[in-house]
Amino acid sequence: MTTRPTGEHGHGPTIREIGARVGLSSTSSVAYQLAQLEKRGLISRTGREWSSCRLETPRPPRRGLRSR
């Protein structure tokens, strides 16, 4: 993935561009991995498209009891 928020066309990389960068050829696999990163709070997106995603500052892990 890239740390630059926008590509040369004024928006973030497409699913295919991200996949090519990380060595995944399946767009479904890329979308799944991006969803996992979003679920963990490591990336966020402003719209429905993945090209609107941006890197987030990692939060420190929560301490205390885990919910079951």
N, C-alpha and C positions, 0 to 999 in steps of 0.2 A: 504494500500500500504506500501511498505517498503522504508526506507530511505537509505538502503544499495544499491549501484549501481548494484551489481551482486549477484546472489545466489551462492549456493555451487557448481554449475556446470559451473561457469564462465560467466553467462549471467543473465539478469533480470528475474523476475517472469513471468510465462505465464499468459494468460487471465484467465484460470481456477484457477490458484493459487491466482491471485489478487481477483477474485470473491469469492473464499472460504474465504479469509482474511477479506473481507468487507461484507460478507453475501449475495452476489448475485449469484444465480445459473445459470442465463442466460448469456452465453458468449456475446450475442448481447448487453445486457444491460451494461455489463462491458466495451465493446468496445465503446459504445455510451458515457458513462461517461468519459472514457479516452479521447475521441475526444473533449468533452466539456472542459476538463482541458487543453488539448493542445491548443484549440482555445483561451482560456483565458491567455495563456502563462505561466501556472503553471507547465507544464511538456513539455518535448520535446523528440524527438526520432531521432536517427541517421539513422535508416533504416525504412523499411516498417513495420516491426514486432513491436508489442507493447513491446516485451521483451527487446528492445533496448531503452525504454523510461527512462528518468531521471527527477528528480525533479529540478525545476528552482527556483531561488530566486525571490520571488514576487516583481513586480515593483510597485512603488506607483501609485495611480490612476492619470490619466491625468486631468489637470485642464483646464478650459476654455469652449468654446462652444462645444456642441456635434453636430456631423453631423446628419442630418435627412435623 
